[in-house]
Amino acid sequence: MTLREMLRRFVRDESAQDLIEYGLLTLFIGLAGIAAFNSMSITIGTWYTNSNTSVNSLWESPDPAGGGS
């Protein structure tokens, strides 16, 4: 079998085509998931920071003299 015949057979062989397609699909879904996770983590971090700031602004420190109500 010559190199040319081997290359011709390799190009025409479709037995592993579905595995390659599934691999590419998995890669695409993984990359999309990473992109979505990065976007969501920034949004969630901003929301948490804003929420934390709002909660801390509601707290009043106690009177150091102990006057109380």
PDB file of N, H, CA, C and O in Angstrom:
ATOM      1  N   MET A   1       0.856  -1.160   0.000  1.00  0.00           N
ATOM      2  CA  MET A   1       0.000   0.000   0.000  1.00  0.00           C
ATOM      3  C   MET A   1       0.911   1.235   0.000  1.00  0.00           C
ATOM      4  O   MET A   1       1.799   1.364   0.842  1.00  0.00           O
ATOM      5  N   THR A   2       0.682   2.109  -0.929  1.00  0.00           N
ATOM      6  H   THR A   2      -0.039   2.004  -1.614  1.00  0.00           H
ATOM      7  CA  THR A   2       1.505   3.305  -1.041  1.00  0.00           C
ATOM      8  C   THR A   2       0.945   4.412  -0.151  1.00  0.00           C
ATOM      9  O   THR A   2      -0.172   4.321   0.360  1.00  0.00           O
ATOM     10  N   LEU A   3       1.745   5.450   0.018  1.00  0.00           N
ATOM     11  H   LEU A   3       2.652   5.524  -0.397  1.00  0.00           H
ATOM     12  CA  LEU A   3       1.337   6.583   0.828  1.00  0.00           C
ATOM     13  C   LEU A   3       0.107   7.258   0.235  1.00  0.00           C
ATOM     14  O   LEU A   3      -0.789   7.688   0.962  1.00  0.00           O
ATOM     15  N   ARG A   4       0.074   7.345  -1.077  1.00  0.00           N
ATOM     16  H   ARG A   4       0.802   6.996  -1.667  1.00  0.00           H
ATOM     17  CA  ARG A   4      -1.075   7.965  -1.743  1.00  0.00           C
ATOM     18  C   ARG A   4      -2.355   7.175  -1.462  1.00  0.00           C
ATOM     19  O   ARG A   4      -3.397   7.770  -1.190  1.00  0.00           O
ATOM     20  N   GLU A   5      -2.290   5.859  -1.524  1.00  0.00           N
ATOM     21  H   GLU A   5      -1.443   5.375  -1.745  1.00  0.00           H
ATOM     22  CA  GLU A   5      -3.472   5.032  -1.245  1.00  0.00           C
ATOM     23  C   GLU A   5      -3.899   5.166   0.208  1.00  0.00           C
ATOM     24  O   GLU A   5      -5.092   5.202   0.508  1.00  0.00           O
ATOM     25  N   MET A   6      -2.928   5.239   1.108  1.00  0.00           N
ATOM     26  H   MET A   6      -1.959   5.209   0.864  1.00  0.00           H
ATOM     27  CA  MET A   6      -3.269   5.412   2.527  1.00  0.00           C
ATOM     28  C   MET A   6      -3.946   6.756   2.780  1.00  0.00           C
ATOM     29  O   MET A   6      -4.909   6.825   3.544  1.00  0.00           O
ATOM     30  N   LEU A   7      -3.466   7.808   2.163  1.00  0.00           N
ATOM     31  H   LEU A   7      -2.683   7.753   1.542  1.00  0.00           H
ATOM     32  CA  LEU A   7      -4.087   9.119   2.316  1.00  0.00           C
ATOM     33  C   LEU A   7      -5.491   9.146   1.724  1.00  0.00           C
ATOM     34  O   LEU A   7      -6.406   9.725   2.308  1.00  0.00           O
ATOM     35  N   ARG A   8      -5.656   8.522   0.569  1.00  0.00           N
ATOM     36  H   ARG A   8      -4.913   8.051   0.094  1.00  0.00           H
ATOM     37  CA  ARG A   8      -6.971   8.451  -0.064  1.00  0.00           C
ATOM     38  C   ARG A   8      -7.956   7.697   0.836  1.00  0.00           C
ATOM     39  O   ARG A   8      -9.101   8.119   0.993  1.00  0.00           O
ATOM     40  N   ARG A   9      -7.522   6.612   1.410  1.00  0.00           N
ATOM     41  H   ARG A   9      -6.591   6.270   1.283  1.00  0.00           H
ATOM     42  CA  ARG A   9      -8.378   5.826   2.297  1.00  0.00           C
ATOM     43  C   ARG A   9      -8.726   6.636   3.558  1.00  0.00           C
ATOM     44  O   ARG A   9      -9.862   6.613   4.033  1.00  0.00           O
ATOM     45  N   PHE A  10      -7.727   7.348   4.085  1.00  0.00           N
ATOM     46  H   PHE A  10      -6.804   7.367   3.699  1.00  0.00           H
ATOM     47  CA  PHE A  10      -7.952   8.158   5.290  1.00  0.00           C
ATOM     48  C   PHE A  10      -8.970   9.262   5.027  1.00  0.00           C
ATOM     49  O   PHE A  10      -9.841   9.507   5.862  1.00  0.00           O
ATOM     50  N   VAL A  11      -8.877   9.926   3.889  1.00  0.00           N
ATOM     51  H   VAL A  11      -8.170   9.727   3.210  1.00  0.00           H
ATOM     52  CA  VAL A  11      -9.790  11.024   3.558  1.00  0.00           C
ATOM     53  C   VAL A  11     -11.212  10.509   3.346  1.00  0.00           C
ATOM     54  O   VAL A  11     -12.170  11.189   3.715  1.00  0.00           O
ATOM     55  N   ARG A  12     -11.365   9.343   2.768  1.00  0.00           N
ATOM     56  H   ARG A  12     -10.587   8.791   2.468  1.00  0.00           H
ATOM     57  CA  ARG A  12     -12.700   8.803   2.469  1.00  0.00           C
ATOM     58  C   ARG A  12     -13.324   8.049   3.639  1.00  0.00           C
ATOM     59  O   ARG A  12     -14.527   7.786   3.634  1.00  0.00           O
ATOM     60  N   ASP A  13     -12.535   7.707   4.622  1.00  0.00           N
ATOM     61  H   ASP A  13     -11.558   7.921   4.626  1.00  0.00           H
ATOM     62  CA  ASP A  13     -13.041   6.944   5.763  1.00  0.00           C
ATOM     63  C   ASP A  13     -13.892   7.847   6.654  1.00  0.00           C
ATOM     64  O   ASP A  13     -13.427   8.901   7.087  1.00  0.00           O
ATOM     65  N   GLU A  14     -15.118   7.450   6.928  1.00  0.00           N
ATOM     66  H   GLU A  14     -15.496   6.594   6.576  1.00  0.00           H
ATOM     67  CA  GLU A  14     -16.021   8.230   7.762  1.00  0.00           C
ATOM     68  C   GLU A  14     -16.407   7.486   9.034  1.00  0.00           C
ATOM     69  O   GLU A  14     -17.401   7.845   9.665  1.00  0.00           O
ATOM     70  N   SER A  15     -15.673   6.487   9.422  1.00  0.00           N
ATOM     71  H   SER A  15     -14.865   6.196   8.909  1.00  0.00           H
ATOM     72  CA  SER A  15     -16.062   5.664  10.562  1.00  0.00           C
ATOM     73  C   SER A  15     -15.942   6.403  11.892  1.00  0.00           C
ATOM     74  O   SER A  15     -16.672   6.073  12.827  1.00  0.00           O
ATOM     75  N   ALA A  16     -15.056   7.384  12.014  1.00  0.00           N
ATOM     76  H   ALA A  16     -14.463   7.651  11.255  1.00  0.00           H
ATOM     77  CA  ALA A  16     -14.899   8.103  13.275  1.00  0.00           C
ATOM     78  C   ALA A  16     -15.432   9.522  13.194  1.00  0.00           C
ATOM     79  O   ALA A  16     -15.161  10.343  14.070  1.00  0.00           O
ATOM     80  N   GLN A  17     -16.179   9.809  12.161  1.00  0.00           N
ATOM     81  H   GLN A  17     -16.400   9.142  11.449  1.00  0.00           H
ATOM     82  CA  GLN A  17     -16.688  11.167  11.978  1.00  0.00           C
ATOM     83  C   GLN A  17     -17.591  11.580  13.131  1.00  0.00           C
ATOM     84  O   GLN A  17     -17.507  12.716  13.599  1.00  0.00           O
ATOM     85  N   ASP A  18     -18.448  10.689  13.594  1.00  0.00           N
ATOM     86  H   ASP A  18     -18.516   9.766  13.214  1.00  0.00           H
ATOM     87  CA  ASP A  18     -19.357  11.043  14.674  1.00  0.00           C
ATOM     88  C   ASP A  18     -18.607  11.324  15.966  1.00  0.00           C
ATOM     89  O   ASP A  18     -19.025  12.191  16.733  1.00  0.00           O
ATOM     90  N   LEU A  19     -17.519  10.625  16.231  1.00  0.00           N
ATOM     91  H   LEU A  19     -17.179   9.921  15.608  1.00  0.00           H
ATOM     92  CA  LEU A  19     -16.737  10.889  17.434  1.00  0.00           C
ATOM     93  C   LEU A  19     -16.102  12.273  17.379  1.00  0.00           C
ATOM     94  O   LEU A  19     -16.060  12.980  18.386  1.00  0.00           O
ATOM     95  N   ILE A  20     -15.619  12.655  16.226  1.00  0.00           N
ATOM     96  H   ILE A  20     -15.653  12.081  15.408  1.00  0.00           H
ATOM     97  CA  ILE A  20     -15.031  13.984  16.073  1.00  0.00           C
ATOM     98  C   ILE A  20     -16.094  15.054  16.249  1.00  0.00           C
ATOM     99  O   ILE A  20     -15.847  16.078  16.886  1.00  0.00           O
ATOM    100  N   GLU A  21     -17.273  14.826  15.690  1.00  0.00           N
ATOM    101  H   GLU A  21     -17.473  13.994  15.172  1.00  0.00           H
ATOM    102  CA  GLU A  21     -18.360  15.796  15.842  1.00  0.00           C
ATOM    103  C   GLU A  21     -18.775  15.934  17.302  1.00  0.00           C
ATOM    104  O   GLU A  21     -18.991  17.048  17.779  1.00  0.00           O
ATOM    105  N   TYR A  22     -18.889  14.818  18.014  1.00  0.00           N
ATOM    106  H   TYR A  22     -18.713  13.913  17.625  1.00  0.00           H
ATOM    107  CA  TYR A  22     -19.224  14.888  19.440  1.00  0.00           C
ATOM    108  C   TYR A  22     -18.130  15.602  20.220  1.00  0.00           C
ATOM    109  O   TYR A  22     -18.428  16.363  21.141  1.00  0.00           O
ATOM    110  N   GLY A  23     -16.885  15.371  19.873  1.00  0.00           N
ATOM    111  H   GLY A  23     -16.643  14.753  19.125  1.00  0.00           H
ATOM    112  CA  GLY A  23     -15.782  16.065  20.530  1.00  0.00           C
ATOM    113  C   GLY A  23     -15.834  17.557  20.306  1.00  0.00           C
ATOM    114  O   GLY A  23     -15.633  18.331  21.242  1.00  0.00           O
ATOM    115  N   LEU A  24     -16.103  17.978  19.072  1.00  0.00           N
ATOM    116  H   LEU A  24     -16.267  17.349  18.312  1.00  0.00           H
ATOM    117  CA  LEU A  24     -16.216  19.404  18.778  1.00  0.00           C
ATOM    118  C   LEU A  24     -17.415  20.027  19.482  1.00  0.00           C
ATOM    119  O   LEU A  24     -17.332  21.150  19.980  1.00  0.00           O
ATOM    120  N   LEU A  25     -18.525  19.301  19.525  1.00  0.00           N
ATOM    121  H   LEU A  25     -18.592  18.389  19.120  1.00  0.00           H
ATOM    122  CA  LEU A  25     -19.710  19.788  20.217  1.00  0.00           C
ATOM    123  C   LEU A  25     -19.431  19.955  21.713  1.00  0.00           C
ATOM    124  O   LEU A  25     -19.836  20.948  22.318  1.00  0.00           O
ATOM    125  N   THR A  26     -18.748  18.994  22.296  1.00  0.00           N
ATOM    126  H   THR A  26     -18.419  18.187  21.805  1.00  0.00           H
ATOM    127  CA  THR A  26     -18.392  19.074  23.709  1.00  0.00           C
ATOM    128  C   THR A  26     -17.469  20.260  23.965  1.00  0.00           C
ATOM    129  O   THR A  26     -17.633  20.978  24.952  1.00  0.00           O
ATOM    130  N   LEU A  27     -16.510  20.463  23.085  1.00  0.00           N
ATOM    131  H   LEU A  27     -16.377  19.880  22.283  1.00  0.00           H
ATOM    132  CA  LEU A  27     -15.605  21.600  23.209  1.00  0.00           C
ATOM    133  C   LEU A  27     -16.368  22.915  23.153  1.00  0.00           C
ATOM    134  O   LEU A  27     -16.122  23.810  23.961  1.00  0.00           O
ATOM    135  N   PHE A  28     -17.293  23.038  22.207  1.00  0.00           N
ATOM    136  H   PHE A  28     -17.493  22.311  21.551  1.00  0.00           H
ATOM    137  CA  PHE A  28     -18.080  24.266  22.068  1.00  0.00           C
ATOM    138  C   PHE A  28     -18.926  24.522  23.304  1.00  0.00           C
ATOM    139  O   PHE A  28     -18.980  25.650  23.794  1.00  0.00           O
ATOM    140  N   ILE A  29     -19.583  23.494  23.813  1.00  0.00           N
ATOM    141  H   ILE A  29     -19.540  22.578  23.415  1.00  0.00           H
ATOM    142  CA  ILE A  29     -20.413  23.652  25.010  1.00  0.00           C
ATOM    143  C   ILE A  29     -19.547  24.022  26.208  1.00  0.00           C
ATOM    144  O   ILE A  29     -19.948  24.852  27.024  1.00  0.00           O
ATOM    145  N   GLY A  30     -18.384  23.428  26.324  1.00  0.00           N
ATOM    146  H   GLY A  30     -18.058  22.753  25.661  1.00  0.00           H
ATOM    147  CA  GLY A  30     -17.477  23.760  27.419  1.00  0.00           C
ATOM    148  C   GLY A  30     -17.015  25.207  27.365  1.00  0.00           C
ATOM    149  O   GLY A  30     -17.000  25.893  28.387  1.00  0.00           O
ATOM    150  N   LEU A  31     -16.641  25.672  26.187  1.00  0.00           N
ATOM    151  H   LEU A  31     -16.654  25.114  25.357  1.00  0.00           H
ATOM    152  CA  LEU A  31     -16.204  27.061  26.050  1.00  0.00           C
ATOM    153  C   LEU A  31     -17.344  28.034  26.334  1.00  0.00           C
ATOM    154  O   LEU A  31     -17.136  29.077  26.953  1.00  0.00           O
ATOM    155  N   ALA A  32     -18.541  27.692  25.883  1.00  0.00           N
ATOM    156  H   ALA A  32     -18.710  26.844  25.380  1.00  0.00           H
ATOM    157  CA  ALA A  32     -19.699  28.544  26.165  1.00  0.00           C
ATOM    158  C   ALA A  32     -19.988  28.578  27.670  1.00  0.00           C
ATOM    159  O   ALA A  32     -20.342  29.623  28.216  1.00  0.00           O
ATOM    160  N   GLY A  33     -19.837  27.441  28.326  1.00  0.00           N
ATOM    161  H   GLY A  33     -19.549  26.592  27.882  1.00  0.00           H
ATOM    162  CA  GLY A  33     -20.035  27.390  29.778  1.00  0.00           C
ATOM    163  C   GLY A  33     -19.018  28.223  30.528  1.00  0.00           C
ATOM    164  O   GLY A  33     -19.362  28.898  31.498  1.00  0.00           O
ATOM    165  N   ILE A  34     -17.769  28.186  30.092  1.00  0.00           N
ATOM    166  H   ILE A  34     -17.489  27.638  29.303  1.00  0.00           H
ATOM    167  CA  ILE A  34     -16.727  28.992  30.730  1.00  0.00           C
ATOM    168  C   ILE A  34     -17.024  30.479  30.551  1.00  0.00           C
ATOM    169  O   ILE A  34     -16.903  31.257  31.497  1.00  0.00           O
ATOM    170  N   ALA A  35     -17.410  30.868  29.346  1.00  0.00           N
ATOM    171  H   ALA A  35     -17.509  30.236  28.578  1.00  0.00           H
ATOM    172  CA  ALA A  35     -17.738  32.274  29.091  1.00  0.00           C
ATOM    173  C   ALA A  35     -18.923  32.719  29.941  1.00  0.00           C
ATOM    174  O   ALA A  35     -18.909  33.813  30.504  1.00  0.00           O
ATOM    175  N   ALA A  36     -19.943  31.879  30.035  1.00  0.00           N
ATOM    176  H   ALA A  36     -19.955  30.990  29.577  1.00  0.00           H
ATOM    177  CA  ALA A  36     -21.121  32.222  30.839  1.00  0.00           C
ATOM    178  C   ALA A  36     -20.759  32.299  32.317  1.00  0.00           C
ATOM    179  O   ALA A  36     -21.236  33.185  33.026  1.00  0.00           O
ATOM    180  N   PHE A  37     -19.928  31.389  32.784  1.00  0.00           N
ATOM    181  H   PHE A  37     -19.540  30.669  32.208  1.00  0.00           H
ATOM    182  CA  PHE A  37     -19.532  31.395  34.191  1.00  0.00           C
ATOM    183  C   PHE A  37     -18.763  32.667  34.530  1.00  0.00           C
ATOM    184  O   PHE A  37     -18.998  33.275  35.574  1.00  0.00           O
ATOM    185  N   ASN A  38     -17.843  33.073  33.652  1.00  0.00           N
ATOM    186  H   ASN A  38     -17.652  32.580  32.804  1.00  0.00           H
ATOM    187  CA  ASN A  38     -17.089  34.301  33.903  1.00  0.00           C
ATOM    188  C   ASN A  38     -18.019  35.509  33.970  1.00  0.00           C
ATOM    189  O   ASN A  38     -17.865  36.362  34.845  1.00  0.00           O
ATOM    190  N   SER A  39     -18.965  35.586  33.068  1.00  0.00           N
ATOM    191  H   SER A  39     -19.090  34.894  32.357  1.00  0.00           H
ATOM    192  CA  SER A  39     -19.917  36.702  33.067  1.00  0.00           C
ATOM    193  C   SER A  39     -20.785  36.679  34.323  1.00  0.00           C
ATOM    194  O   SER A  39     -21.014  37.719  34.940  1.00  0.00           O
ATOM    195  N   MET A  40     -21.262  35.514  34.696  1.00  0.00           N
ATOM    196  H   MET A  40     -21.076  34.669  34.194  1.00  0.00           H
ATOM    197  CA  MET A  40     -22.112  35.397  35.870  1.00  0.00           C
ATOM    198  C   MET A  40     -21.346  35.697  37.149  1.00  0.00           C
ATOM    199  O   MET A  40     -21.899  36.307  38.064  1.00  0.00           O
ATOM    200  N   SER A  41     -20.083  35.283  37.232  1.00  0.00           N
ATOM    201  H   SER A  41     -19.635  34.787  36.489  1.00  0.00           H
ATOM    202  CA  SER A  41     -19.324  35.515  38.459  1.00  0.00           C
ATOM    203  C   SER A  41     -19.101  37.003  38.692  1.00  0.00           C
ATOM    204  O   SER A  41     -19.120  37.460  39.835  1.00  0.00           O
ATOM    205  N   ILE A  42     -18.891  37.762  37.624  1.00  0.00           N
ATOM    206  H   ILE A  42     -18.876  37.391  36.695  1.00  0.00           H
ATOM    207  CA  ILE A  42     -18.737  39.214  37.764  1.00  0.00           C
ATOM    208  C   ILE A  42     -20.052  39.829  38.233  1.00  0.00           C
ATOM    209  O   ILE A  42     -20.057  40.674  39.127  1.00  0.00           O
ATOM    210  N   THR A  43     -21.164  39.412  37.638  1.00  0.00           N
ATOM    211  H   THR A  43     -21.161  38.725  36.912  1.00  0.00           H
ATOM    212  CA  THR A  43     -22.480  39.944  38.013  1.00  0.00           C
ATOM    213  C   THR A  43     -22.820  39.593  39.458  1.00  0.00           C
ATOM    214  O   THR A  43     -23.300  40.445  40.206  1.00  0.00           O
ATOM    215  N   ILE A  44     -22.575  38.353  39.853  1.00  0.00           N
ATOM    216  H   ILE A  44     -22.185  37.662  39.246  1.00  0.00           H
ATOM    217  CA  ILE A  44     -22.879  37.930  41.226  1.00  0.00           C
ATOM    218  C   ILE A  44     -21.981  38.656  42.219  1.00  0.00           C
ATOM    219  O   ILE A  44     -22.441  39.049  43.291  1.00  0.00           O
ATOM    220  N   GLY A  45     -20.703  38.842  41.879  1.00  0.00           N
ATOM    221  H   GLY A  45     -20.329  38.523  41.008  1.00  0.00           H
ATOM    222  CA  GLY A  45     -19.798  39.578  42.760  1.00  0.00           C
ATOM    223  C   GLY A  45     -20.230  41.019  42.952  1.00  0.00           C
ATOM    224  O   GLY A  45     -20.162  41.545  44.062  1.00  0.00           O
ATOM    225  N   THR A  46     -20.674  41.662  41.882  1.00  0.00           N
ATOM    226  H   THR A  46     -20.730  41.235  40.980  1.00  0.00           H
ATOM    227  CA  THR A  46     -21.165  43.035  41.982  1.00  0.00           C
ATOM    228  C   THR A  46     -22.427  43.094  42.839  1.00  0.00           C
ATOM    229  O   THR A  46     -22.574  43.985  43.677  1.00  0.00           O
ATOM    230  N   TRP A  47     -23.331  42.147  42.628  1.00  0.00           N
ATOM    231  H   TRP A  47     -23.212  41.424  41.948  1.00  0.00           H
ATOM    232  CA  TRP A  47     -24.565  42.109  43.412  1.00  0.00           C
ATOM    233  C   TRP A  47     -24.250  41.902  44.895  1.00  0.00           C
ATOM    234  O   TRP A  47     -24.843  42.563  45.748  1.00  0.00           O
ATOM    235  N   TYR A  48     -23.335  41.005  45.208  1.00  0.00           N
ATOM    236  H   TYR A  48     -22.853  40.469  44.515  1.00  0.00           H
ATOM    237  CA  TYR A  48     -22.971  40.733  46.593  1.00  0.00           C
ATOM    238  C   TYR A  48     -22.352  41.969  47.241  1.00  0.00           C
ATOM    239  O   TYR A  48     -22.682  42.295  48.381  1.00  0.00           O
ATOM    240  N   THR A  49     -21.470  42.652  46.540  1.00  0.00           N
ATOM    241  H   THR A  49     -21.202  42.387  45.613  1.00  0.00           H
ATOM    242  CA  THR A  49     -20.839  43.853  47.077  1.00  0.00           C
ATOM    243  C   THR A  49     -21.878  44.931  47.354  1.00  0.00           C
ATOM    244  O   THR A  49     -21.849  45.563  48.409  1.00  0.00           O
ATOM    245  N   ASN A  50     -22.795  45.146  46.417  1.00  0.00           N
ATOM    246  H   ASN A  50     -22.818  44.632  45.559  1.00  0.00           H
ATOM    247  CA  ASN A  50     -23.853  46.144  46.619  1.00  0.00           C
ATOM    248  C   ASN A  50     -24.761  45.768  47.783  1.00  0.00           C
ATOM    249  O   ASN A  50     -25.152  46.630  48.570  1.00  0.00           O
ATOM    250  N   SER A  51     -25.094  44.500  47.895  1.00  0.00           N
ATOM    251  H   SER A  51     -24.777  43.800  47.256  1.00  0.00           H
ATOM    252  CA  SER A  51     -25.944  44.041  48.984  1.00  0.00           C
ATOM    253  C   SER A  51     -25.237  44.211  50.325  1.00  0.00           C
ATOM    254  O   SER A  51     -25.847  44.649  51.300  1.00  0.00           O
ATOM    255  N   ASN A  52     -23.970  43.870  50.375  1.00  0.00           N
ATOM    256  H   ASN A  52     -23.474  43.514  49.583  1.00  0.00           H
ATOM    257  CA  ASN A  52     -23.193  43.996  51.603  1.00  0.00           C
ATOM    258  C   ASN A  52     -23.097  45.461  52.034  1.00  0.00           C
ATOM    259  O   ASN A  52     -23.221  45.774  53.218  1.00  0.00           O
ATOM    260  N   THR A  53     -22.875  46.353  51.070  1.00  0.00           N
ATOM    261  H   THR A  53     -22.774  46.099  50.108  1.00  0.00           H
ATOM    262  CA  THR A  53     -22.801  47.781  51.373  1.00  0.00           C
ATOM    263  C   THR A  53     -24.139  48.282  51.914  1.00  0.00           C
ATOM    264  O   THR A  53     -24.172  49.061  52.867  1.00  0.00           O
ATOM    265  N   SER A  54     -25.232  47.840  51.313  1.00  0.00           N
ATOM    266  H   SER A  54     -25.205  47.207  50.539  1.00  0.00           H
ATOM    267  CA  SER A  54     -26.561  48.265  51.761  1.00  0.00           C
ATOM    268  C   SER A  54     -26.854  47.784  53.175  1.00  0.00           C
ATOM    269  O   SER A  54     -27.398  48.532  53.987  1.00  0.00           O
ATOM    270  N   VAL A  55     -26.498  46.548  53.470  1.00  0.00           N
ATOM    271  H   VAL A  55     -26.055  45.941  52.810  1.00  0.00           H
ATOM    272  CA  VAL A  55     -26.757  45.990  54.797  1.00  0.00           C
ATOM    273  C   VAL A  55     -25.900  46.708  55.836  1.00  0.00           C
ATOM    274  O   VAL A  55     -26.386  47.029  56.921  1.00  0.00           O
ATOM    275  N   ASN A  56     -24.643  46.961  55.521  1.00  0.00           N
ATOM    276  H   ASN A  56     -24.248  46.701  54.640  1.00  0.00           H
ATOM    277  CA  ASN A  56     -23.771  47.640  56.480  1.00  0.00           C
ATOM    278  C   ASN A  56     -24.221  49.074  56.744  1.00  0.00           C
ATOM    279  O   ASN A  56     -23.998  49.594  57.837  1.00  0.00           O
ATOM    280  N   SER A  57     -24.847  49.721  55.768  1.00  0.00           N
ATOM    281  H   SER A  57     -25.028  49.298  54.879  1.00  0.00           H
ATOM    282  CA  SER A  57     -25.306  51.091  55.981  1.00  0.00           C
ATOM    283  C   SER A  57     -26.557  51.130  56.865  1.00  0.00           C
ATOM    284  O   SER A  57     -26.888  52.191  57.394  1.00  0.00           O
ATOM    285  N   LEU A  58     -27.255  50.017  57.041  1.00  0.00           N
ATOM    286  H   LEU A  58     -26.987  49.154  56.611  1.00  0.00           H
ATOM    287  CA  LEU A  58     -28.441  49.972  57.899  1.00  0.00           C
ATOM    288  C   LEU A  58     -28.083  49.835  59.374  1.00  0.00           C
ATOM    289  O   LEU A  58     -28.882  50.176  60.246  1.00  0.00           O
ATOM    290  N   TRP A  59     -26.894  49.341  59.648  1.00  0.00           N
ATOM    291  H   TRP A  59     -26.245  49.065  58.939  1.00  0.00           H
ATOM    292  CA  TRP A  59     -26.490  49.092  61.022  1.00  0.00           C
ATOM    293  C   TRP A  59     -26.071  50.386  61.691  1.00  0.00           C
ATOM    294  O   TRP A  59     -25.338  51.183  61.106  1.00  0.00           O
ATOM    295  N   GLU A  60     -26.537  50.601  62.926  1.00  0.00           N
ATOM    296  H   GLU A  60     -27.133  49.953  63.401  1.00  0.00           H
ATOM    297  CA  GLU A  60     -26.128  51.763  63.708  1.00  0.00           C
ATOM    298  C   GLU A  60     -25.309  51.278  64.890  1.00  0.00           C
ATOM    299  O   GLU A  60     -25.675  50.322  65.573  1.00  0.00           O
ATOM    300  N   SER A  61     -24.219  51.941  65.110  1.00  0.00           N
ATOM    301  H   SER A  61     -23.921  52.717  64.555  1.00  0.00           H
ATOM    302  CA  SER A  61     -23.378  51.543  66.240  1.00  0.00           C
ATOM    303  C   SER A  61     -24.063  51.903  67.552  1.00  0.00           C
ATOM    304  O   SER A  61     -24.775  52.905  67.625  1.00  0.00           O
ATOM    305  N   PRO A  62     -23.855  51.100  68.583  1.00  0.00           N
ATOM    306  CA  PRO A  62     -24.484  51.403  69.883  1.00  0.00           C
ATOM    307  C   PRO A  62     -23.879  52.651  70.519  1.00  0.00           C
ATOM    308  O   PRO A  62     -22.743  53.028  70.231  1.00  0.00           O
ATOM    309  N   ASP A  63     -24.653  53.270  71.375  1.00  0.00           N
ATOM    310  H   ASP A  63     -25.575  52.963  71.608  1.00  0.00           H
ATOM    311  CA  ASP A  63     -24.186  54.458  72.093  1.00  0.00           C
ATOM    312  C   ASP A  63     -23.092  54.033  73.066  1.00  0.00           C
ATOM    313  O   ASP A  63     -23.330  53.167  73.908  1.00  0.00           O
ATOM    314  N   PRO A  64     -21.892  54.621  72.973  1.00  0.00           N
ATOM    315  CA  PRO A  64     -20.815  54.202  73.860  1.00  0.00           C
ATOM    316  C   PRO A  64     -21.108  54.528  75.334  1.00  0.00           C
ATOM    317  O   PRO A  64     -20.551  53.891  76.229  1.00  0.00           O
ATOM    318  N   ALA A  65     -21.973  55.509  75.588  1.00  0.00           N
ATOM    319  H   ALA A  65     -22.425  56.027  74.862  1.00  0.00           H
ATOM    320  CA  ALA A  65     -22.293  55.864  76.972  1.00  0.00           C
ATOM    321  C   ALA A  65     -23.312  54.909  77.566  1.00  0.00           C
ATOM    322  O   ALA A  65     -23.561  54.934  78.771  1.00  0.00           O
ATOM    323  N   GLY A  66     -23.903  54.068  76.729  1.00  0.00           N
ATOM    324  H   GLY A  66     -23.700  54.047  75.750  1.00  0.00           H
ATOM    325  CA  GLY A  66     -24.875  53.096  77.232  1.00  0.00           C
ATOM    326  C   GLY A  66     -26.219  53.710  77.536  1.00  0.00           C
ATOM    327  O   GLY A  66     -26.981  53.168  78.336  1.00  0.00           O
ATOM    328  N   GLY A  67     -26.523  54.828  76.916  1.00  0.00           N
ATOM    329  H   GLY A  67     -25.904  55.269  76.266  1.00  0.00           H
ATOM    330  CA  GLY A  67     -27.785  55.527  77.174  1.00  0.00           C
ATOM    331  C   GLY A  67     -28.986  54.708  76.779  1.00  0.00           C
ATOM    332  O   GLY A  67     -29.970  54.676  77.518  1.00  0.00           O
ATOM    333  N   GLY A  68     -28.946  54.059  75.669  1.00  0.00           N
ATOM    334  H   GLY A  68     -28.147  54.084  75.069  1.00  0.00           H
ATOM    335  CA  GLY A  68     -30.022  53.186  75.228  1.00  0.00           C
ATOM    336  C   GLY A  68     -31.389  53.822  75.319  1.00  0.00           C
ATOM    337  O   GLY A  68     -31.519  54.962  75.766  1.00  0.00           O
ATOM    338  N   SER A  69     -32.411  53.095  74.900  1.00  0.00           N
ATOM    339  H   SER A  69     -32.306  52.169  74.537  1.00  0.00           H
ATOM    340  CA  SER A  69     -33.758  53.648  74.958  1.00  0.00           C
ATOM    341  C   SER A  69     -34.579  52.973  75.989  1.00  0.00           C
ATOM    342  O   SER A  69     -35.747  53.318  76.172  1.00  0.00           O
TER     343      SER A  69
END
